[in-house]
Amino acid sequence: MALFLRNATIEDAQDVFNWRNDPDTRANSFNKDEIDLESHMLWFGKRLGRENTLMYILMNGNKKAGNIRIDIEGTTGEISYMIAPEARGKGYGKKILALLEKTLAETEAGERITRLKGSVLKGNKASCKCFIANGYTQSEEEDSYCFTKEI
């Protein structure tokens, strides 16, 4: 099956909500609290409508495998991503980051971004490996690592 990113739509909100509330996702998130559906729907709708936010769904053929979001501030794109629970352990973390760079290179919004950045809690070894495998530079913060890459 071919892996690709497509733009997220409001129809993806329920899947992203379920992934966000998965126990492993919550454990690896900076905010550990479970998210209620009403708050999520408001947040998701606002994110889709923001000019400085890009949100994609990772597709494996016709199956959703994850979500990646870029919040753009100046020339920096801050990355947040998650892999669907049923798709974990299959290398999608590395692939979603690589596909993001490819997708950004093909978009007008991507022309504004010269630097990518992601923050990962120190205990989230899987995400740390994904950023490192994609050539990001790691720096240590108090309870997390910051990964950056010039593109």
Protein Blocks (a to p, Z undefined) as FASTA:
>chain_A
ZZddddddfklmmmmmmmmmpmklmmmpmblcdcdfklmmmmmmmmmmpmkbccddddeh
jacfbdcddddehjaccddddddfklgonlpmmmmmmmmmmmmmmpmklmmpmbdcdddd
fklmmlmmmmmmnopacdddfklccddddZZ
